[in-house]
């Protein structure tokens, strides 16, 4: 092997090693960030800086709120604009209430009863990612590489005509716009107040009839995490400042409505078991100064049924 070829091989090996190191940093970045910055124990901590839940065919649409990044629906198409049969959508996407039931079951199993086992699953996933990176390195070092270009390539390197057609954006079915009245808005405001109260009391039983099982699994996970950390998020003196409907629509026998809600409340975190008023009882927040919040809450019901919280997004 010539000196130049040897130098090129060493340069390739270093590039591969640096790429693997970069991938590992990205893989562990969420864990490192959480350890460095801590985490929020409030409803905002359960939601994150974006959104959770499902909004039917409009789950991943831009609606002037933070995008939903945690959902049991997939961003694939559900059906064409003509309202015909479903194409590409999963079984759960076509049946959001079954999605919620599955989510509630899995969430309860993983977080309400298994405790730290959920972290074990996350660790197994991380090990799988590392194993995949090692396999890629071995392939590259052995000189076998990857034949990505041969997959589905047309003779002469031309792009098949069908690929270009598939890449064109399709018009998707997104339900039929409808309206809701003041009684529905009043119901949304009541659900909002009840959810805040139940959350402040860590009352999972009270949350259950107010939201879809999918949302219940997310709240259950966060309440379990709070308990494992030995803290409780207290929310009291909730004062709704503004509430308005931003959109509503129907999909088959399901009706959805999204409301913009702005409110103020006392929102702070206390240490479980500490004496009320003790100097070290408050972990974060201010028990004397209200804070304001803005979110969009989406609700769903079957025709003639009760409204249930199905998604929350930060504004």
Secondary structure, DSSP 8 states (H G I E B T S, - for coil): --HHHHHHHHHHHHHHHHHHHHHHHHHHHHHHHHHHH----SHHHHHTTSEEE--GGGTTS--SS--EEE-SS-SS--BBTT--SB-S--HHHH-HHHHHHHHHHHHIIIIIISTTHHHHHHHHHHHHHHHHHHHHHHHHHTT-----TTTT--GGG---HHHHHHHS---B---EE----HHHHHHHHHHHHHHHHHHHTT-HHHHHTTB-HHHHHHHHHHHHHHHHHTEEEEEEEEEEEEEEEEEEEEETTEEEEEEEEEEEEEEEEEETT--TT-TTSEEEE-SSS-EEEEEEEEEEEETTS--EEEEEEE-
